[in-house]
């Protein structure tokens, strides 16, 4: 982020000292309904697109194990891997929340180690 964005967020954070980031600022400025809809749609649309891109990228790298550089897997196989990964994530989140928290902790620790090295 640019220096002015950090400064604005710092000023807003001191003016409204509560948790919630953008939802807090939008609630103060426009009311509860606008803040909820804004953050909900942001998570739904932007978060969904981000995850779709991650799944498709994973699928591309996954198939590089089995195919040569100039070969491409069939379109159906590409999408099938995305659906399997999505289903695995949904099942893990829904059925095994304690495992999910452990995975999050391990991934966070790995990111911190990678950043510090």
N, CA, C and O of each residue as an XYZ file, in Angstrom:
468
protein
N       0.844     -1.185      0.000
C       0.000      0.000      0.000
C       0.887      1.245      0.000
O       2.038      1.223      0.438
N       0.327      2.284     -0.488
C       1.049      3.545     -0.520
C       1.091      4.164      0.872
O       0.313      3.796      1.752
N       1.996      5.094      1.057
C       2.166      5.714      2.374
C       0.908      6.453      2.802
O       0.569      6.443      3.986
N       0.205      7.095      1.872
C      -0.995      7.850      2.251
C      -2.131      6.919      2.657
O      -2.943      7.273      3.512
N      -2.198      5.728      2.052
C      -3.231      4.769      2.461
C      -2.976      4.296      3.890
O      -3.906      4.154      4.685
N      -1.714      4.058      4.202
C      -1.384      3.646      5.575
C      -1.720      4.762      6.557
O      -2.225      4.509      7.651
N      -1.438      5.987      6.159
C      -1.722      7.120      7.045
C      -3.229      7.288      7.266
O      -3.670      7.523      8.391
N      -4.009      7.167      6.202
C      -5.462      7.289      6.333
C      -6.012      6.191      7.228
O      -6.846      6.453      8.094
N      -5.549      4.961      7.025
C      -6.019      3.853      7.871
C      -5.598      4.054      9.317
O      -6.343      3.718     10.237
N      -4.402      4.601      9.520
C      -3.966      4.897     10.884
C      -4.847      5.953     11.540
O      -5.208      5.828     12.711
N      -5.190      6.987     10.789
C      -6.072      8.037     11.320
C      -7.460      7.484     11.613
O      -8.033      7.776     12.663
N      -8.002      6.694     10.702
C      -9.316      6.098     10.937
C      -9.282      5.153     12.134
O     -10.229      5.101     12.918
N      -8.197      4.414     12.270
C      -8.069      3.497     13.396
C      -8.023      4.210     14.734
O      -8.517      3.684     15.732
N      -7.434      5.405     14.770
C      -7.423      6.158     16.025
C      -8.749      6.859     16.277
O      -9.125      7.085     17.427
N      -9.469      7.207     15.196
C     -10.774      7.846     15.373
C     -11.842      6.849     15.821
O     -12.711      7.181     16.627
N     -11.771      5.628     15.294
C     -12.744      4.584     15.625
C     -12.000      3.374     16.180
O     -11.739      2.426     15.440
N     -11.655      3.385     17.457
C     -10.844      2.288     18.016
C     -11.679      1.038     18.321
O     -11.928      0.715     19.483
N     -12.102      0.347     17.270
C     -12.828     -0.903     17.457
C     -12.420     -1.870     16.356
O     -11.891     -1.455     15.325
N     -12.661     -3.142     16.571
C     -12.309     -4.161     15.590
C     -13.292     -4.144     14.435
O     -14.449     -3.760     14.601
N     -12.828     -4.563     13.258
C     -13.731     -4.701     12.129
C     -13.266     -4.049     10.853
O     -13.858     -4.290      9.800
N     -12.237     -3.237     10.897
C     -11.651     -2.584      9.721
C     -12.699     -1.816      8.924
O     -13.351     -0.921      9.461
N     -12.868     -2.162      7.630
C     -13.744     -1.374      6.755
C     -15.190     -1.341      7.222
O     -15.872     -0.329      7.060
N     -15.662     -2.435      7.800
C     -17.068     -2.465      8.210
C     -17.341     -1.419      9.289
O     -18.428     -0.844      9.336
N     -16.360     -1.174     10.153
C     -16.517     -0.156     11.192
C     -16.634      1.227     10.584
O     -17.506      2.006     10.969
N     -15.756      1.541      9.630
C     -15.767      2.865      9.010
C     -17.027      3.073      8.182
O     -17.626      4.148      8.215
N     -17.428      2.049      7.441
C     -18.640      2.178      6.639
C     -19.887      2.297      7.509
O     -20.816      3.028      7.166
N     -19.912      1.581      8.632
C     -21.059      1.660      9.541
C     -21.199      3.072     10.094
O     -22.307      3.602     10.176
N     -20.091      3.676     10.470
C     -20.140      5.051     11.008
C     -20.570      6.044      9.934
O     -21.304      6.989     10.223
N     -20.119      5.840      8.694
C     -20.403      6.804      7.638
C     -21.777      6.611      6.999
O     -22.482      7.586      6.737
N     -22.164      5.344      6.743
C     -23.366      5.105      5.940
C     -24.451      4.279      6.621
O     -25.556      4.164      6.090
N     -24.165      3.711      7.766
C     -25.160      2.908      8.454
C     -24.857      1.417      8.373
O     -23.974      0.977      7.637
N     -25.616      0.658      9.152
C     -25.343     -0.774      9.298
C     -25.615     -1.572      8.023
O     -24.843     -2.465      7.677
N     -26.709     -1.255      7.322
C     -27.074     -2.044      6.141
C     -26.038     -1.892      5.031
O     -25.636     -2.886      4.428
N     -25.606     -0.681      4.757
C     -24.625     -0.455      3.694
C     -23.301     -1.121      4.046
O     -22.660     -1.720      3.183
N     -22.888     -1.022      5.305
C     -21.615     -1.637      5.695
C     -21.686     -3.158      5.576
O     -20.737     -3.789      5.110
N     -22.794     -3.740      5.990
C     -22.944     -5.190      5.870
C     -22.926     -5.631      4.418
O     -22.188     -6.547      4.055
N     -23.737     -4.985      3.581
C     -23.807     -5.372      2.171
C     -22.474     -5.187      1.465
O     -22.077     -6.025      0.656
N     -21.788     -4.104      1.763
C     -20.503     -3.854      1.132
C     -19.491     -4.941      1.474
O     -18.851     -5.499      0.583
N     -19.349     -5.236      2.735
C     -18.372     -6.247      3.148
C     -18.796     -7.655      2.742
O     -17.953     -8.480      2.390
N     -20.094     -7.933      2.789
C     -20.578     -9.251      2.381
C     -20.308     -9.493      0.904
O     -19.804    -10.551      0.529
N     -20.639     -8.524      0.068
C     -20.409     -8.679     -1.363
C     -18.927     -8.708     -1.688
O     -18.501     -9.421     -2.597
N     -18.142     -7.939     -0.954
C     -16.701     -7.961     -1.170
C     -16.144     -9.350     -0.900
O     -15.344     -9.864     -1.683
N     -16.560     -9.957      0.196
C     -16.091    -11.312      0.511
C     -16.646    -12.339     -0.471
O     -15.938    -13.252     -0.894
N     -17.912    -12.183     -0.826
C     -18.549    -13.153     -1.713
C     -17.967    -13.092     -3.121
O     -17.606    -14.123     -3.688
N     -17.875    -11.902     -3.682
C     -17.440    -11.757     -5.073
C     -15.920    -11.831     -5.184
O     -15.386    -12.681     -5.896
N     -15.231    -10.946     -4.484
C     -13.777    -10.903     -4.599
C     -13.162    -12.173     -4.021
O     -12.255    -12.748     -4.623
N     -13.638    -12.611     -2.875
C     -13.113    -13.835     -2.279
C     -13.362    -15.046     -3.149
O     -12.492    -15.906     -3.277
N     -14.540    -15.127     -3.749
C     -14.859    -16.239     -4.633
C     -13.996    -16.255     -5.886
O     -13.533    -17.312     -6.313
N     -13.779    -15.087     -6.472
C     -12.926    -15.016     -7.656
C     -11.488    -15.369     -7.315
O     -10.808    -16.044     -8.088
N     -11.028    -14.916     -6.164
C      -9.660    -15.226     -5.743
C      -9.486    -16.737     -5.562
O      -8.486    -17.311     -5.994
N     -10.455    -17.363     -4.930
C     -10.374    -18.815     -4.733
C     -10.448    -19.571     -6.056
O      -9.746    -20.565     -6.242
N     -11.285    -19.111     -6.966
C     -11.379    -19.766     -8.270
C     -10.043    -19.688     -9.012
O      -9.620    -20.661     -9.636
N      -9.394    -18.553     -8.944
C      -8.085    -18.407     -9.580
C      -7.064    -19.323     -8.918
O      -6.234    -19.926     -9.599
N      -7.121    -19.428     -7.597
C      -6.198    -20.324     -6.896
C      -6.425    -21.776     -7.295
O      -5.461    -22.509     -7.519
N      -7.672    -22.200     -7.388
C      -7.965    -23.585     -7.778
C      -7.501    -23.869     -9.199
O      -6.921    -24.922     -9.463
N      -7.751    -22.939    -10.114
C      -7.321    -23.138    -11.498
C      -5.796    -23.171    -11.610
O      -5.243    -23.957    -12.379
N      -5.127    -22.323    -10.849
C      -3.658    -22.338    -10.849
C      -3.136    -23.654    -10.295
O      -2.194    -24.230    -10.838
N      -3.745    -24.131     -9.216
C      -3.345    -25.424     -8.664
C      -3.515    -26.526     -9.695
O      -2.643    -27.382     -9.843
N      -4.626    -26.508    -10.404
C      -4.896    -27.528    -11.407
C      -3.846    -27.503    -12.513
O      -3.384    -28.554    -12.956
N      -3.470    -26.310    -12.959
C      -2.448    -26.209    -14.004
C      -1.130    -26.806    -13.537
O      -0.500    -27.567    -14.272
N      -0.703    -26.467    -12.313
C       0.558    -27.001    -11.797
C       0.453    -28.497    -11.508
O       1.429    -29.228    -11.679
N      -0.707    -28.953    -11.078
C      -0.895    -30.375    -10.813
C      -0.686    -31.200    -12.075
O      -0.038    -32.245    -12.032
N      -1.232    -30.736    -13.204
C      -1.135    -31.512    -14.435
C       0.253    -31.457    -15.052
O       0.557    -32.266    -15.928
N       1.102    -30.536    -14.628
C       2.473    -30.500    -15.148
C       3.263    -31.732    -14.723
O       4.279    -32.062    -15.335
N       2.804    -32.409    -13.683
C       3.461    -33.639    -13.250
C       3.275    -34.732    -14.292
O       4.186    -35.527    -14.524
N       2.118    -34.780    -14.915
C       1.764    -35.887    -15.797
C       1.916    -35.592    -17.280
O       1.995    -36.520    -18.084
N       1.958    -34.322    -17.657
C       2.023    -33.959    -19.068
C       3.321    -33.217    -19.362
O       3.891    -32.563    -18.488
N       3.776    -33.329    -20.603
C       4.966    -32.600    -21.044
C       4.637    -31.108    -21.154
O       3.480    -30.705    -21.033
N       5.668    -30.302    -21.384
C       5.487    -28.848    -21.462
C       4.491    -28.419    -22.531
O       3.656    -27.549    -22.283
N       4.568    -29.018    -23.720
C       3.710    -28.581    -24.819
C       2.358    -29.284    -24.850
O       1.519    -28.950    -25.687
N       2.123    -30.245    -23.965
C       0.837    -30.947    -23.921
C      -0.083    -30.298    -22.895
O       0.373    -29.765    -21.883
N      -1.360    -30.349    -23.162
C      -2.366    -29.830    -22.240
C      -3.339    -30.952    -21.885
O      -3.717    -31.740    -22.752
N      -3.745    -31.031    -20.624
C      -4.760    -32.030    -20.268
C      -6.113    -31.615    -20.829
O      -6.322    -30.441    -21.135
N      -7.018    -32.550    -20.963
C      -8.363    -32.186    -21.411
C      -9.025    -31.191    -20.449
O      -8.766    -31.188    -19.246
N      -9.861    -30.374    -21.009
C     -10.530    -29.328    -20.242
C     -11.299    -29.903    -19.054
O     -11.311    -29.319    -17.971
N     -11.932    -31.036    -19.265
C     -12.745    -31.665    -18.226
C     -11.877    -32.075    -17.038
O     -12.282    -31.907    -15.888
N     -10.697    -32.607    -17.309
C      -9.805    -33.009    -16.215
C      -9.344    -31.802    -15.405
O      -9.232    -31.874    -14.182
N      -9.080    -30.702    -16.088
C      -8.685    -29.471    -15.397
C      -9.761    -29.049    -14.392
O      -9.462    -28.767    -13.231
N     -10.983    -29.012    -14.840
C     -12.091    -28.584    -13.978
C     -12.403    -29.622    -12.906
O     -12.835    -29.270    -11.808
N     -12.187    -30.901    -13.217
C     -12.436    -31.951    -12.230
C     -11.494    -31.818    -11.039
O     -11.908    -32.005     -9.895
N     -10.242    -31.498    -11.299
C      -9.294    -31.296    -10.198
C      -9.734    -30.119     -9.343
O      -9.652    -30.184     -8.116
N     -10.198    -29.050     -9.966
C     -10.694    -27.888     -9.215
C     -11.862    -28.284     -8.313
O     -11.913    -27.889     -7.148
N     -12.790    -29.057     -8.848
C     -13.952    -29.476     -8.063
C     -13.565    -30.403     -6.914
O     -14.134    -30.315     -5.826
N     -12.604    -31.286     -7.151
C     -12.151    -32.190     -6.087
C     -11.489    -31.405     -4.965
O     -11.734    -31.673     -3.788
N     -10.654    -30.441     -5.321
C      -9.995    -29.608     -4.302
C     -11.040    -28.803     -3.533
O     -10.964    -28.708     -2.308
N     -11.998    -28.232     -4.225
C     -13.056    -27.470     -3.568
C     -13.857    -28.353     -2.621
O     -14.143    -27.952     -1.493
N     -14.221    -29.550     -3.069
C     -14.978    -30.472     -2.213
C     -14.156    -30.878     -0.994
O     -14.693    -30.969      0.110
N     -12.862    -31.123     -1.179
C     -12.005    -31.491     -0.047
C     -11.929    -30.366      0.976
O     -11.955    -30.615      2.181
N     -11.837    -29.140      0.501
C     -11.783    -28.001      1.420
C     -13.102    -27.845      2.166
O     -13.104    -27.622      3.377
N     -14.217    -27.958      1.465
C     -15.527    -27.816      2.113
C     -15.737    -28.901      3.161
O     -16.192    -28.612      4.268
N     -15.411    -30.142      2.824
C     -15.584    -31.250      3.775
C     -14.680    -31.056      4.989
O     -15.105    -31.270      6.124
N     -13.437    -30.653      4.749
C     -12.513    -30.440      5.865
C     -13.017    -29.331      6.783
O     -12.968    -29.464      8.006
N     -13.498    -28.242      6.200
C     -14.006    -27.135      7.020
C     -15.253    -27.524      7.801
O     -15.412    -27.146      8.962
N     -16.132    -28.278      7.158
C     -17.408    -28.602      7.789
C     -17.304    -29.730      8.806
O     -17.925    -29.665      9.866
N     -16.536    -30.746      8.499
C     -16.518    -31.950      9.325
C     -15.403    -31.923     10.373
O     -15.583    -32.420     11.485
N     -14.268    -31.354     10.024
C     -13.104    -31.392     10.912
C     -12.590    -29.991     11.234
O     -11.521    -29.618     10.751
N     -13.308    -29.205     12.029
C     -12.842    -27.844     12.303
C     -11.523    -27.794     13.072
O     -10.741    -26.862     12.887
N     -11.264    -28.780     13.932
C     -10.006    -28.752     14.684
C      -8.813    -29.000     13.753
O      -7.753    -28.400     13.930
N      -8.982    -29.877     12.770
C      -7.914    -30.106     11.791
C      -7.697    -28.847     10.957
O      -6.566    -28.499     10.618
N      -8.796    -28.174     10.632
C      -8.693    -26.936      9.865
C      -7.869    -25.908     10.618
O      -7.019    -25.244     10.026
N      -8.107    -25.767     11.908
C      -7.332    -24.805     12.697
C      -5.858    -25.191     12.749
O      -4.990    -24.320     12.695
N      -5.572    -26.463     12.851
C      -4.167    -26.905     12.843
C      -3.507    -26.594     11.508
O      -2.361    -26.148     11.469
N      -4.223    -26.827     10.421
C      -3.679    -26.526      9.093
C      -3.399    -25.037      8.966
O      -2.357    -24.638      8.447
N      -4.329    -24.217      9.437
C      -4.136    -22.768      9.383
C      -2.907    -22.368     10.195
O      -2.123    -21.529      9.753
N      -2.731    -22.953     11.365
C      -1.567    -22.636     12.192
C      -0.267    -23.036     11.518
O       0.705    -22.282     11.550
N      -0.237    -24.221     10.904
C       0.978    -24.682     10.223
C       1.302    -23.794      9.031
O       2.460    -23.426      8.833
N       0.297    -23.447      8.235
C       0.524    -22.606      7.072
C       0.986    -21.212      7.499
O       1.878    -20.639      6.873
N       0.392    -20.669      8.549
C       0.804    -19.355      9.045
C       2.243    -19.388      9.535
O       3.018    -18.472      9.257
N       2.602    -20.434     10.261
C       3.973    -20.580     10.739
C       4.946    -20.690      9.557
O       6.022    -20.092      9.575
N       4.562    -21.449      8.541
C       5.422    -21.578      7.355
C       5.591    -20.249      6.654
O       6.687    -19.935      6.190
N       4.536    -19.462      6.566
C       4.644    -18.137      5.938
C       5.566    -17.242      6.751
O       6.399    -16.534      6.186
N       5.426    -17.265      8.060
C       6.292    -16.433      8.905
C       7.759    -16.844      8.776
O       8.643    -15.989      8.733
N       8.011    -18.135      8.715
C       9.382    -18.613      8.543
C       9.922    -18.202      7.180
O      11.073    -17.783      7.057
N       9.077    -18.326      6.154
C       9.512    -17.942      4.800
C       9.818    -16.458      4.715
O      10.771    -16.059      4.045
N       9.027    -15.639      5.381
C       9.252    -14.196      5.351
C      10.511    -13.819      6.120
O      11.241    -12.914      5.716
N      10.763    -14.507      7.221
C      11.903    -14.150      8.055
C      13.229    -14.618      7.468
O      14.282    -14.099      7.836
N      13.192    -15.588      6.562
C      14.453    -16.111      5.989
C      14.956    -15.234      4.894
O      15.998    -15.520      4.303
